[in-house]
Amino acid sequence: MATVAEIPLASDPVPTKKGKARKALKQKKPSSNEANILAGTVAQSPFKENLEPQSQKKSKASKAKQQTEMSSFEKELLEMQEKLQKMTLEKEQTEEMLKAREEMLKQKEEELEARGKEREKLQTELKKLQKMKEFKPTVNIPIVQSLTDKDEKKEKKKKVDPSKKRPVPPYILWCKDHWDEVKKANPNAEFKEMGNLLGAKWKTVSAEEKKPYEEKYQAEKEAYLKIVRMEKREHEAMSLLDDEQKQKTAMELLEQYIQFQQGAIVDENKKKKKEKDPLKPKQPLSAFFLFTNERRAALLTENNNVKEVAKITGEEWRNMTEKQKVPFEEMAMNRKEQYLQEMEVYKKMKDEEAAEHLKEEDELMKLKKQEALQLLKKKEKTENLIKKTKENRQKKKQQEENVDPNKPKRPASSFFRFSRGERKKLVEERPGINNSTINALISLKWKELSEEEKQVWNKEAAEAMEAYKKEMEEYNKTLAEKQNNNEKQ
């Protein structure tokens, strides 16, 4: 805009330069030649007067053109400046956008790097897991009766020993005996009414009549409690044995894993086939397979493949009549009957083996229970020893703490002397107040006291302390004399 202001417009008045004033020259006398020239110029003057208005017109037209050109130039300049401003704004915006994109790219690169690192970590962990999968321990896990809560609940529901049942209270035992009598007297009475009637009658029963029911209840209760204690003891013992066996197995597994990492154990990736029982009777062949066994030898001699033999035998079996199939079917039936007889014998044998196995397991469990009980006894012995040692130490401390009754007692401090009187007041003012609140209130009152008020209690404490010191000196002297007398004796 400054450039536009600097350019002078055509409409503005052109400033005139003020030059120095010059002196007029003296007119010389013209010569003959000059006179002739002047005469010629005077003669030509009328033409010049006609030409002067045309030149003025041209100058005005040129000035108007210049003014229009200047106005168009100013407009173009303004437009160019506006475009420049827009371009600068657009440039700034593009630079900001580029910066934002660069930041986004950096963030994405960082994210990609982090993901790459995470992938590497995951790959290393996967390799470790694959190695762990290859590890096959050869530890024999001990068999222990560790049932889950659900299994235990199911077993309890299925089988409940009469000895493990809770003892019936004496009132219910009496109700069982007298139910029929009350029902005969009140045949229309419902269950609730019967309960109320029996309850009212029980209240009138004497102590002598109640005694046999109470004795029976007490006997059943003692037996039940014995069983419960034994079960608890066995459970504790078995848990102890469980923990020991778990520790042993864990140590064995650790040793095997260390050997596996070192490369001592050879990998056995091949899957082991299930071992078939050699004593188990084989299933009999069907009629079709019996026919194929007979025909196979003849067909193989004719240079036929196994597949071709199977196709030929299949076609022949389809084309055979029922009469032709009868001998093979009879053979198959006979073999099946024999197989069923053998299977019955095999099942009986397996049942016997299972029963023996269960007996062995029960015996093993009994042995384990005995081991567990021995462990529990050892644990109890150690615990008793620890208790005894603690008790002996406490007794020694108490003996050391048991001071001579003749020894003078240390006097109370100024605060405790103040608290004695205040405690009595607070208990009288607020009955049923806690000791903690009393102590808090006493401490607050002590803090609120001035130094002059505290001096009374301090003086009392100081006097008591001086008396205590004198008593201690006398006591020490008497003690020394006693010790000397004992030594002489």
C-alpha positions as CSV (number, residue, x, y, z in Angstrom):
1,M,0.0,0.0,0.0
2,A,3.0,2.3,0.6
3,T,3.9,2.0,-3.1
4,V,0.5,3.2,-4.1
5,A,0.7,6.2,-1.8
6,E,4.1,7.1,-3.2
7,I,2.9,7.3,-6.9
8,P,1.5,10.8,-7.7
9,L,-1.9,10.8,-9.4
10,A,-2.7,12.8,-12.5
11,S,-5.5,14.8,-10.8
12,D,-3.2,16.2,-8.1
13,P,-1.6,19.6,-8.9
14,V,2.0,19.3,-10.1
15,P,4.3,21.2,-7.8
16,T,6.3,23.9,-9.4
17,K,10.0,24.3,-8.8
18,K,11.1,27.6,-7.5
19,G,14.3,28.5,-9.3
20,K,16.6,31.5,-8.7
21,A,15.5,34.8,-10.3
22,R,17.6,35.8,-13.3
23,K,18.4,39.3,-14.4
24,A,17.0,40.5,-17.7
25,L,19.6,40.7,-20.5
26,K,20.1,44.0,-22.2
27,Q,18.8,44.1,-25.7
28,K,21.4,44.4,-28.4
29,K,21.0,46.2,-31.5
30,P,20.2,43.7,-34.2
31,S,22.4,43.5,-37.2
32,S,21.2,43.6,-40.8
33,N,21.1,39.8,-41.1
34,E,19.3,39.4,-37.8
35,A,16.8,42.1,-38.9
36,N,16.0,40.1,-42.0
37,I,15.5,36.8,-39.9
38,L,13.2,38.6,-37.5
39,A,11.1,39.9,-40.3
40,G,10.7,36.3,-41.6
41,T,9.5,35.0,-38.2
42,V,7.0,37.8,-37.9
43,A,5.6,36.9,-41.3
44,Q,5.3,33.2,-40.3
45,S,3.4,33.9,-36.9
46,P,-0.2,33.5,-38.1
47,F,0.4,29.7,-38.9
48,K,1.7,29.1,-35.4
49,E,-1.3,30.5,-33.8
50,N,-3.5,28.0,-35.6
51,L,-1.3,25.1,-34.5
52,E,-1.2,25.9,-30.8
53,P,-4.8,24.6,-29.8
54,Q,-4.1,21.2,-31.5
55,S,-1.0,20.5,-29.4
56,Q,-2.9,21.4,-26.2
57,K,-5.6,18.9,-27.1
58,K,-3.0,16.1,-27.6
59,S,-1.4,16.8,-24.2
60,K,-4.8,16.6,-22.4
61,A,-5.6,13.3,-24.1
62,S,-2.2,11.8,-23.1
63,K,-2.7,13.0,-19.5
64,A,-6.2,11.3,-19.4
65,K,-4.6,8.1,-20.7
66,Q,-1.9,8.3,-18.1
67,Q,-4.5,8.7,-15.4
68,T,-6.5,5.6,-16.6
69,E,-3.3,3.6,-16.8
70,M,-2.3,4.6,-13.3
71,S,-5.7,3.7,-11.8
72,S,-5.6,0.2,-13.5
73,F,-2.1,-0.3,-12.2
74,E,-3.2,0.5,-8.7
75,K,-6.0,-2.0,-8.9
76,E,-3.6,-4.7,-10.2
77,L,-1.3,-3.9,-7.3
78,L,-4.0,-4.3,-4.8
79,E,-5.1,-7.6,-6.3
80,M,-1.5,-8.8,-6.3
81,Q,-1.1,-7.8,-2.6
82,E,-4.3,-9.7,-1.6
83,K,-3.1,-12.8,-3.5
84,L,0.2,-12.5,-1.7
85,Q,-1.5,-12.5,1.7
86,K,-3.7,-15.5,0.7
87,M,-0.6,-17.3,-0.5
88,T,1.3,-16.6,2.8
89,L,-1.7,-17.9,4.8
90,E,-1.9,-21.0,2.6
91,K,1.8,-21.6,3.0
92,E,1.5,-21.3,6.8
93,Q,-1.4,-23.8,6.8
94,T,0.5,-26.3,4.6
95,E,3.5,-26.0,6.9
96,E,1.4,-26.8,9.9
97,M,-0.2,-29.7,8.1
98,L,3.2,-31.1,7.2
99,K,4.4,-30.8,10.8
100,A,1.3,-32.6,12.0
101,R,1.8,-35.4,9.4
102,E,5.5,-35.7,10.4
103,E,4.5,-36.1,14.1
104,M,1.8,-38.7,13.1
105,L,4.4,-40.6,11.1
106,K,6.9,-40.6,14.0
107,Q,4.2,-41.9,16.3
108,K,3.3,-44.6,13.9
109,E,7.0,-45.6,13.5
110,E,7.3,-45.7,17.3
111,E,4.2,-47.9,17.5
112,L,5.5,-50.2,14.8
113,E,8.8,-50.5,16.7
114,A,7.0,-51.3,19.9
115,R,4.9,-53.9,18.2
116,G,8.0,-55.5,16.6
117,K,9.6,-55.8,20.1
118,E,6.4,-57.3,21.5
119,R,6.3,-59.8,18.6
120,E,9.9,-60.8,19.3
121,K,9.1,-61.3,23.0
122,L,6.1,-63.4,22.1
123,Q,8.1,-65.5,19.7
124,T,10.8,-66.1,22.4
125,E,8.0,-67.1,24.9
126,L,6.4,-69.4,22.3
127,K,9.7,-71.1,21.7
128,K,10.1,-71.6,25.5
129,L,6.5,-73.0,25.7
130,Q,7.3,-75.3,22.8
131,K,10.3,-76.6,24.7
132,M,8.1,-77.0,27.8
133,K,5.7,-79.0,25.8
134,E,8.5,-81.3,24.7
135,F,9.4,-81.9,28.4
136,K,7.8,-85.2,29.5
137,P,8.4,-86.0,33.2
138,T,8.7,-89.5,34.5
139,V,7.6,-88.8,38.0
140,N,5.1,-91.2,39.6
141,I,2.4,-89.0,41.2
142,P,1.4,-90.5,44.5
143,I,-2.2,-91.7,44.9
144,V,-3.9,-89.8,47.7
145,Q,-7.6,-89.7,48.6
146,S,-8.0,-86.0,47.8
147,L,-11.6,-85.6,46.7
148,T,-13.2,-82.3,45.7
149,D,-16.0,-80.8,47.7
150,K,-18.7,-81.8,45.2
151,D,-17.5,-85.4,45.2
152,E,-17.4,-85.5,49.0
153,K,-21.0,-84.1,49.2
154,K,-22.2,-86.7,46.7
155,E,-20.6,-89.5,48.6
156,K,-22.1,-88.2,51.9
157,K,-25.5,-88.2,50.3
158,K,-25.1,-91.7,48.9
159,K,-23.5,-93.5,51.9
160,V,-24.1,-92.2,55.5
161,D,-22.8,-94.4,58.3
162,P,-25.2,-94.7,61.3
163,S,-22.3,-94.1,63.6
164,K,-21.5,-90.8,61.9
165,K,-25.1,-89.5,62.3
166,R,-25.6,-86.6,64.8
167,P,-27.1,-87.8,68.1
168,V,-30.8,-87.2,68.5
169,P,-31.7,-84.8,71.5
170,P,-33.7,-86.2,74.4
171,Y,-36.8,-84.3,73.6
172,I,-37.1,-85.8,70.1
173,L,-36.4,-89.3,71.5
174,W,-39.3,-88.8,74.0
175,C,-41.5,-87.5,71.2
176,K,-40.9,-90.7,69.2
177,D,-42.0,-92.8,72.1
178,H,-45.1,-90.7,73.0
179,W,-46.3,-89.8,69.5
180,D,-48.8,-92.6,69.1
181,E,-50.4,-91.9,72.6
182,V,-50.9,-88.2,71.8
183,K,-52.2,-89.0,68.3
184,K,-54.8,-91.5,69.7
185,A,-56.0,-88.8,72.2
186,N,-56.1,-86.2,69.4
187,P,-56.8,-88.0,66.1
188,N,-57.8,-84.8,64.2
189,A,-54.7,-82.8,65.3
190,E,-52.3,-81.7,62.5
191,F,-48.5,-81.8,62.6
192,K,-48.2,-78.3,64.1
193,E,-50.8,-79.0,66.8
194,M,-49.1,-82.3,67.6
195,G,-45.8,-80.4,68.1
196,N,-47.5,-77.9,70.5
197,L,-49.2,-80.7,72.5
198,L,-46.0,-82.7,72.8
199,G,-44.1,-79.6,73.8
200,A,-46.6,-78.8,76.5
201,K,-46.5,-82.4,77.8
202,W,-42.7,-82.4,77.8
203,K,-42.7,-79.4,80.2
204,T,-44.8,-81.4,82.7
205,V,-42.4,-84.5,82.5
206,S,-40.3,-84.9,85.7
207,A,-36.5,-85.1,85.8
208,E,-36.5,-88.8,86.6
209,E,-38.6,-89.6,83.5
210,K,-36.3,-87.4,81.4
211,K,-33.1,-89.0,82.8
212,P,-33.0,-92.2,80.5
213,Y,-33.4,-90.1,77.4
214,E,-30.7,-87.7,78.5
215,E,-28.3,-90.5,79.3
216,K,-28.9,-92.1,75.9
217,Y,-28.3,-88.7,74.2
218,Q,-25.0,-88.2,76.2
219,A,-23.8,-91.7,75.2
220,E,-24.5,-91.2,71.5
221,K,-22.9,-87.7,71.7
222,E,-19.7,-89.0,73.2
223,A,-19.5,-91.8,70.5
224,Y,-20.2,-89.3,67.7
225,L,-17.6,-86.8,69.1
226,K,-15.0,-89.6,69.2
227,I,-15.6,-90.4,65.5
228,V,-15.5,-86.8,64.5
229,R,-12.2,-86.3,66.4
230,M,-10.7,-89.3,64.8
231,E,-11.8,-88.1,61.3
232,K,-10.3,-84.7,62.0
233,R,-7.1,-86.2,63.1
234,E,-6.9,-88.5,60.1
235,H,-7.7,-85.5,57.8
236,E,-4.9,-83.5,59.4
237,A,-2.5,-86.4,59.1
238,M,-3.4,-87.0,55.4
239,S,-3.0,-83.3,54.6
240,L,0.5,-83.4,56.2
241,L,1.4,-86.5,54.1
242,D,0.0,-84.8,51.0
243,D,2.2,-81.8,51.6
244,E,5.3,-84.0,52.0
245,Q,4.6,-86.0,48.9
246,K,3.9,-82.8,46.9
247,Q,7.3,-81.4,48.0
248,K,9.1,-84.6,47.0
249,T,7.4,-84.7,43.6
250,A,8.1,-81.0,43.0
251,M,11.8,-81.6,43.8
252,E,11.9,-84.6,41.4
253,L,10.2,-82.6,38.6
254,L,12.7,-79.7,39.1
255,E,15.6,-82.1,38.8
256,Q,14.2,-83.6,35.7
257,Y,13.5,-80.2,34.2
258,I,17.0,-79.1,34.9
259,Q,18.4,-82.2,33.2
260,F,16.0,-81.6,30.3
261,Q,17.3,-78.0,29.8
262,Q,20.9,-79.3,29.9
263,G,20.0,-81.8,27.2
264,A,20.5,-85.0,29.4
265,I,17.0,-86.3,28.6
266,V,16.4,-87.6,25.1
267,D,13.2,-86.4,23.4
268,E,10.7,-89.1,22.8
269,N,8.2,-87.5,20.4
270,K,6.9,-90.7,19.1
271,K,3.5,-91.5,20.6
272,K,3.3,-94.8,22.5
273,K,0.6,-97.2,21.3
274,K,-1.9,-98.4,23.8
275,E,-0.8,-101.8,25.2
276,K,-3.4,-104.4,24.4
277,D,-4.3,-107.1,27.0
278,P,-2.9,-110.4,25.6
279,L,-5.4,-112.4,27.7
280,K,-8.4,-110.6,26.2
281,P,-10.2,-112.9,23.6
282,K,-10.2,-111.6,20.1
283,Q,-13.5,-110.7,18.4
284,P,-14.6,-113.4,15.9
285,L,-14.6,-112.9,12.1
286,S,-17.9,-112.4,10.3
287,A,-19.2,-114.8,7.6
288,F,-17.9,-112.5,4.7
289,F,-14.3,-112.4,6.2
290,L,-14.3,-116.2,6.7
291,F,-15.2,-116.5,2.9
292,T,-12.4,-114.0,1.9
293,N,-9.8,-116.0,4.0
294,E,-10.7,-119.1,2.0
295,R,-10.6,-117.4,-1.4
296,R,-7.5,-115.2,-0.7
297,A,-4.8,-117.9,-1.1
298,A,-6.3,-119.0,-4.5
299,L,-6.7,-115.5,-5.8
300,L,-3.2,-114.4,-4.8
301,T,-1.7,-117.3,-6.8
302,E,-3.3,-115.8,-9.9
303,N,-1.0,-112.6,-9.4
304,N,-3.8,-110.4,-8.1
305,N,-3.2,-107.4,-5.8
306,V,-4.7,-107.1,-2.4
307,K,-7.1,-104.4,-3.7
308,E,-8.1,-106.6,-6.6
309,V,-8.6,-109.6,-4.3
310,A,-10.9,-107.5,-2.1
311,K,-13.0,-106.4,-5.1
312,I,-13.3,-109.9,-6.5
313,T,-14.3,-111.4,-3.2
314,G,-16.9,-108.7,-2.6
315,E,-18.5,-109.3,-6.0
316,E,-18.5,-113.1,-5.5
317,W,-20.1,-112.7,-2.0
318,R,-22.8,-110.5,-3.5
319,N,-23.5,-113.0,-6.3
320,M,-23.7,-115.9,-3.9
321,T,-27.0,-117.4,-2.9
322,E,-28.2,-117.8,0.7
323,K,-27.6,-121.6,0.6
324,Q,-24.0,-121.0,-0.4
325,K,-23.6,-118.5,2.5
326,V,-25.0,-120.8,5.2
327,P,-21.8,-122.7,6.1
328,F,-19.9,-119.5,6.6
329,E,-22.7,-118.0,8.7
330,E,-22.8,-121.1,10.9
331,M,-19.1,-121.0,11.3
332,A,-19.3,-117.3,12.3
333,M,-22.2,-118.0,14.8
334,N,-20.2,-120.9,16.5
335,R,-17.2,-118.6,16.8
336,K,-19.3,-115.8,18.3
337,E,-20.8,-118.1,20.9
338,Q,-17.3,-119.3,21.9
339,Y,-16.1,-115.7,22.0
340,L,-19.0,-114.7,24.4
341,Q,-18.1,-117.6,26.7
342,E,-14.5,-116.6,26.7
343,M,-15.5,-113.0,27.4
344,E,-17.6,-114.0,30.4
345,V,-14.6,-115.8,31.9
346,Y,-12.3,-112.8,31.1
347,K,-14.7,-110.4,32.7
348,K,-14.9,-112.5,35.9
349,M,-11.1,-112.6,36.0
350,K,-11.0,-108.8,35.5
351,D,-13.6,-108.2,38.3
352,E,-11.5,-110.4,40.6
353,E,-8.4,-108.5,39.7
354,A,-10.2,-105.2,40.3
355,A,-11.4,-106.4,43.7
356,E,-7.9,-107.4,44.6
357,H,-6.6,-104.1,43.4
358,L,-9.2,-102.3,45.6
359,K,-8.0,-104.4,48.5
360,E,-4.4,-103.4,47.9
361,E,-5.4,-99.8,47.6
362,D,-7.3,-100.0,50.9
363,E,-4.2,-101.6,52.5
364,L,-2.0,-98.9,51.0
365,M,-4.4,-96.2,52.3
366,K,-4.2,-97.8,55.8
367,L,-0.4,-97.8,55.7
368,K,-0.5,-94.2,54.5
369,K,-2.8,-93.2,57.3
370,Q,-0.5,-94.8,59.8
371,E,2.5,-92.9,58.3
372,A,0.4,-89.7,58.4
373,L,-0.5,-90.3,62.0
374,Q,3.1,-90.9,62.9
375,L,4.0,-87.6,61.1
376,L,1.3,-85.9,63.0
377,K,2.6,-87.3,66.3
378,K,6.1,-86.0,65.5
379,K,4.7,-82.6,64.6
380,E,2.7,-82.6,67.9
381,K,5.9,-83.6,69.9
382,T,7.9,-80.7,68.3
383,E,5.1,-78.3,69.0
384,N,4.9,-79.5,72.6
385,L,8.6,-79.0,73.0
386,I,8.4,-75.5,71.6
387,K,5.6,-74.7,74.0
388,K,7.5,-76.1,76.9
389,T,10.6,-74.1,76.1
390,K,8.5,-70.9,75.8
391,E,6.8,-71.6,79.1
392,N,10.2,-72.2,80.8
393,R,11.5,-68.9,79.4
394,Q,8.4,-67.1,80.6
395,K,8.8,-68.7,84.1
396,K,12.5,-67.6,84.2
397,K,11.4,-64.0,83.2
398,Q,8.7,-64.0,85.9
399,Q,11.2,-65.3,88.5
400,E,13.6,-62.5,87.5
401,E,10.8,-60.0,87.6
402,N,9.6,-61.2,91.1
403,V,11.2,-58.5,93.2
404,D,11.8,-58.3,96.9
405,P,8.5,-57.1,98.6
406,N,10.6,-55.0,101.0
407,K,12.1,-53.1,98.1
408,P,10.7,-49.5,98.0
409,K,8.4,-48.7,95.0
410,R,9.2,-46.0,92.5
411,P,6.9,-42.9,93.1
412,A,4.4,-41.8,90.5
413,S,5.1,-38.8,88.2
414,S,3.3,-35.4,88.4
415,F,0.9,-36.3,85.5
416,F,-0.1,-39.6,87.2
417,R,-0.7,-37.8,90.5
418,F,-2.9,-35.3,88.7
419,S,-4.8,-38.1,86.8
420,R,-5.8,-40.0,90.0
421,G,-7.9,-37.1,91.3
422,E,-9.3,-36.2,87.8
423,R,-10.2,-39.9,87.1
424,K,-12.4,-40.1,90.2
425,K,-14.2,-36.8,89.2
426,L,-14.9,-38.0,85.7
427,V,-16.2,-41.4,86.8
428,E,-18.6,-39.7,89.2
429,E,-19.7,-37.1,86.6
430,R,-20.0,-39.6,83.7
431,P,-20.9,-43.1,84.8
432,G,-20.3,-45.9,82.3
433,I,-17.5,-44.0,80.4
434,N,-14.7,-45.9,78.7
435,N,-11.1,-45.9,80.0
436,S,-9.8,-44.6,76.6
437,T,-12.1,-41.6,76.7
438,I,-11.1,-40.9,80.4
439,N,-7.4,-41.0,79.5
440,A,-8.0,-38.6,76.5
441,L,-9.9,-36.1,78.7
442,I,-7.2,-36.2,81.4
443,S,-4.4,-35.6,78.9
444,L,-6.4,-32.6,77.5
445,K,-6.9,-31.1,80.9
446,W,-3.2,-31.6,81.7
447,K,-2.2,-29.8,78.5
448,E,-4.6,-26.9,79.3
449,L,-3.0,-26.4,82.8
450,S,-0.6,-23.5,83.1
451,E,3.0,-24.0,84.4
452,E,2.1,-22.4,87.8
453,E,-0.8,-24.9,88.2
454,K,1.5,-27.8,87.2
455,Q,4.2,-26.7,89.8
456,V,2.0,-28.1,92.7
457,W,2.1,-31.6,91.2
458,N,5.7,-31.3,90.2
459,K,6.7,-30.4,93.8
460,E,4.8,-33.4,95.2
461,A,6.5,-35.7,92.6
462,A,10.0,-34.2,93.5
463,E,9.5,-34.6,97.2
464,A,8.3,-38.3,96.7
465,M,11.4,-38.9,94.5
466,E,13.8,-37.6,97.2
467,A,12.1,-39.8,99.8
468,Y,12.4,-42.8,97.4
469,K,16.1,-42.2,96.9
470,K,16.7,-42.2,100.7
471,E,14.7,-45.4,101.1
472,M,16.7,-47.1,98.3
473,E,20.0,-46.1,99.9
474,E,18.9,-47.7,103.2
475,Y,17.5,-50.8,101.3
476,N,20.8,-51.3,99.5
477,K,22.7,-51.1,102.8
478,T,20.5,-53.8,104.4
479,L,20.9,-56.0,101.3
480,A,24.7,-55.7,101.4
481,E,24.7,-56.6,105.2
482,K,22.5,-59.7,104.5
483,Q,24.8,-60.9,101.7
484,N,27.8,-60.5,104.0
485,N,26.1,-62.5,106.8
486,N,25.2,-65.3,104.3
487,E,28.8,-65.5,103.1
488,K,30.2,-65.7,106.6
489,Q,27.7,-68.5,107.5
